[in-house]
Amino acid sequence: MKKVIGLTLVLIATCFVSHAQPNDGPPKPPSAAERLKRVNEKLKTSLQLSTKQQTVVNDAFKQFFAEADKLRPQAPPPPPRPDKAKIEPLAQKRDAAIKAVLTEEQYKKYVEVEKTLRPQGPQGAPKPPKQ
């Protein structure tokens, strides 16, 4: 009986090891189209956007992602983030276009939701020094 249990455990362990994913290096960041899809889904449900509003928001984020990607240095994955000072004007331009079509209530909600859409840094990354 002990041999059967031992053999079963060995077979189960072998199955887990054989299905492990190979390590192909660091994960690649999502493409602009994938980021745009995630943003649209989240904003559409959170803000209850009309068709016209969806179009403007989609276009604003599409342009933002295209311009932000141009600022990224060409490097192996994961590429470093662009300089915040260069991204900020792009984000302000995007937010101004979006604010023009949203109601005041929707825009307040957008500001809250937009913070959750920003890419998160790597786990365990050191915090910036306090000034």
C-alpha positions in Angstrom: 0.0 0.0 0.0 2.9 2.4 0.9 4.4 1.7 -2.5 1.2 2.6 -4.3 0.9 5.9 -2.4 4.6 6.7 -3.0 4.3 5.9 -6.7 1.2 8.1 -7.0 2.9 11.0 -5.3 5.9 10.6 -7.6 3.6 10.6 -10.7 1.8 13.7 -9.5 5.1 15.5 -8.8 6.3 14.6 -12.3 3.1 16.0 -13.9 3.6 19.3 -12.1 7.3 19.6 -13.1 6.6 18.6 -16.7 3.9 21.3 -17.1 6.1 24.1 -15.7 6.4 27.0 -18.1 9.9 27.6 -19.6 11.6 30.8 -18.6 11.8 32.9 -21.7 13.3 35.9 -19.9 11.5 38.9 -18.5 7.8 39.3 -19.4 7.1 41.7 -22.3 5.0 44.7 -21.6 1.6 44.8 -23.1 1.2 46.4 -26.5 -0.5 49.7 -27.1 -3.5 47.9 -28.4 -3.7 45.7 -25.3 -3.3 48.7 -23.0 -6.0 50.6 -25.0 -8.4 47.7 -24.8 -7.9 47.5 -21.0 -8.4 51.2 -20.6 -11.5 51.3 -22.7 -13.1 48.4 -20.8 -12.4 49.9 -17.5 -13.5 53.4 -18.3 -16.6 52.3 -20.3 -18.0 50.5 -17.3 -16.8 52.9 -14.6 -18.0 56.1 -16.3 -20.9 54.8 -18.3 -19.7 56.6 -21.4 -21.9 57.4 -24.4 -20.8 56.4 -27.9 -19.4 59.9 -28.6 -17.5 60.0 -25.3 -16.1 56.5 -25.9 -14.7 57.7 -29.3 -13.0 60.8 -27.9 -11.6 58.9 -24.9 -10.4 56.1 -27.2 -8.7 58.5 -29.6 -7.1 60.5 -26.7 -5.6 57.4 -25.2 -4.5 56.0 -28.5 -2.6 59.2 -29.3 -1.2 59.2 -25.7 0.1 55.6 -26.0 1.6 56.2 -29.4 3.5 59.4 -28.3 4.5 57.8 -25.0 5.9 54.7 -26.8 8.1 57.0 -29.0 9.7 58.4 -25.8 10.7 54.9 -24.6 14.3 54.0 -25.2 14.7 50.9 -27.4 15.9 48.3 -25.0 15.3 44.6 -24.4 12.1 43.9 -22.3 11.2 45.3 -20.0 12.0 48.7 -21.5 12.7 51.5 -19.0 9.9 53.9 -18.4 10.1 57.2 -20.2 11.1 60.3 -18.3 8.1 61.6 -16.2 8.8 65.2 -17.2 8.2 64.2 -20.9 5.1 62.1 -20.2 3.4 64.7 -18.0 2.6 67.1 -20.9 1.2 64.2 -23.0 -1.0 63.2 -20.0 -2.3 66.8 -19.6 -3.1 67.0 -23.3 -5.0 63.6 -23.1 -6.9 64.7 -19.9 -7.9 68.0 -21.5 -9.4 66.3 -24.5 -11.2 63.9 -22.2 -12.4 66.5 -19.8 -14.0 68.4 -22.8 -16.5 65.6 -23.4 -17.2 64.3 -19.9 -19.6 65.7 -17.4 -18.1 67.2 -14.2 -19.2 64.1 -12.3 -17.7 61.7 -14.9 -14.5 63.6 -14.9 -14.1 63.4 -11.1 -14.6 59.6 -11.4 -12.2 59.5 -14.4 -9.4 61.1 -12.3 -9.9 58.4 -9.7 -10.0 55.5 -12.2 -7.1 56.9 -14.2 -4.8 56.4 -11.2 -5.5 52.7 -11.2 -4.7 52.5 -14.9 -1.1 53.6 -14.5 1.5 50.8 -14.8 2.8 49.6 -11.5 6.6 49.3 -10.9 8.3 46.0 -10.3 7.6 44.3 -7.0 10.1 45.2 -4.3 11.4 48.3 -6.2 13.0 50.8 -3.9 10.9 53.8 -3.1 12.2 57.2 -4.3 14.1 59.2 -1.7 12.2 61.7 0.3 13.2 65.3 -0.3 
